[in-house]
């Protein structure tokens, strides 16, 4: 059975990453070493395995509507953070959309709940405390869905400085202290009254042909910004462009660029840094058979940007997409106002419960606001809150029990899978990525 599970795990990784592993083996050695460190890191990097398992799971909560809701797709406790929304409000919310797609609303709940179970285990919490924490998250989710049914204000509600509490409010306060000038000083330098990117780790200067291709892709990207979000005529002049690596565990092997552009005035302090990152296949899309959704997007960069617009009530005004050499990229601001929760500082169940109560409401918000998705791709044409409320009416505690049982069982499965993964990686069983760089060099 252990050998069968290892084979299944490695097949899921190969299906998701084989092309990227072949393109950049060192990036995946770094990714896999990070995943090997502990079960939660492994879980963060294996959304593909979660959905491979989901193929064989029944879902009593999925009907014609609740099986095709916009979902974040890789929801776990560390995929929330702060951002500045399109109206200038600092918001604490979901902050990663690489895996977003149409799917079962329960997949987000299950994936988040299992991550809570893993976090609780790493903090040596007893099972009864972990069960209580998961219940806090799920009941807050259901309560917020009911609120949106009754008040129809899903676009207006969010976790902000005036509504958040505890560690979530502290993250927003840290973000409030950040400035665009500080970010610019960190990643750029000024010479002869011109600002450009600094050299540094992960930064790659572009050869002329690549620079021209990036400039053309940037020009095409400008056409994807909605007229309602476009800024003044001075904005959008491209000042500098560099290759960038090291975006995080989920983006290993994906080509990316940093772009420096003119802000809303000619003052150098108003320059803006954008990221242009290659889109990847969303993990849920591997098991969702929805031709209408599949054919709605030009490429994965387009899908990522549209997903973010769907899941955020007031998305980044710089958000858009483009293509480079026929491959899709998503473009967004490299914002100075991003701050994450420090889960290591949350050690007591009461502290974690206060955060999870807010994460439950934030999850309900991204689901329920998504029925006002991008006008060019109206894929969700019903009130999400009504659909979820209908399928859970009178059965809220049944949903809590169902997802909690799944989460506890799946967290145990993840801990076992982590050990299998480490053993397979150490022993060279992941095709295309040896655990030893020296061995790769010797074999070549």
Steps between C-alpha positions, in 0.01 A plus 500: 500500500789736583657439158165561328454829683854612416437423134171694513673797667783507250256472209307803630823702526606394151163594349518846656868584473685282248538774237610758756738255666662431165536874433649589839619207714686720754180694575322176576781369716455814709121458497517135600753564775265762643213251477712234669552716809165420664147378413339843472760614244439178308126568506550855371688367198265215409162640404535265202492200736195635686304513174631165379349357818180702448430309178385202707317691776123535507370847586143509636513881505559541126202560274467665161582842647723433803731285287593795275578787735814710459742355757848604606614145430796480739349633819714448807572703809798682346323611182341801667656842541457872449471700180387844387175465309397699196322758716798567726392289796744269677334158501586166656391223266606213276818612324597222258304412185736270308269199552164682480235336285137392499436211738323369807475761777583221746844448346616834641347416839656154508844622397501783756367273776767238432765772518367599843527138611862491381582830671340380821706182487825697452406703810431177695135591559272216610244376251207652688654847466566448129142383444375808682717730286374345177144538627561867574615558143210311340226650715631850429492415128137385517399798712653742249327326208170548684584866553554549128170326420317733734683825423633460144809708580774256409685763292511744791610272784868427565751468781649849537671706767163588650348151494791259557620400846804345667778365281309583181472865600869501593590376150295785352672750728843375387390541140375852578853599602647389168572747220557478128817709541650240737427225249653703217810569707537127565471374141609798288767767482518848342773607259504825302138570602384163367377214715586140414512160668785406730707191431459235765407138576243370255538797263598435139581768241328449166670460164369737227272244329341395829464861608314579175270200551423611855427854384258365238332283763468803727332700223252214447435482875384864506204403281374262771454769765129595516424857402342555842833424668739685270707779651612832351678558170846526660476151644625171351829612337737204535828609659684175566449123488696209651459126533408382850512170684423389853130591530418214736427132548204498263675678213811289455610482140258765377667779299434846642598862450495820701388812312559859610240743369404863532244568771231767500755786495855554371635512856736206546337414832183400314661233281328161518649149493300230322552126491444306178487130589425203279164343574480130573230235473261540793497184711117472515478523121658154477184341643229750398330406174358838396556586135338841537754597765792341315422685177437837669869585538773579252763345729583441865609860558157615382329245726704611802417869451130439438486273804648772719252755369220256577616417853582858607230762520738784406808353337838657425455765226829378347375142464503360146652238275719459194694242301870457433607261225149356503502430876256675734611731782308679774600860583437669836654761726789396723332670790675639808179447699518122529542347846438143608385353828779373722353162593811417703397771746156344550552224755178482698171358366316817603734715286464268203121486538473879478692491170313202357166661572606788275645266235166321484323827425765599246457165322123553482560844357724384213252227408193720518643804324610286205157498339586851379794371299679661208243626249685347205470148646171469695553142618304520826151622423326433831518636855767287664381575853152381412634177350719420802224597745255272324723194506598553866159614635424311819820299453765741621626278780501206260733696269722591796524136606561379144780747421657458844516122466654538157754753628620285788528191282666682212753674726608157623524389136717805420739422783543148362533633144767744614712213630449310173596809300818560699602138458431509124685830453805387697521183297476660157150380413370837375579486130687803371589642842767322699539596865874535438637770275836323506336186364338696218836650405669158518232338282534778241 
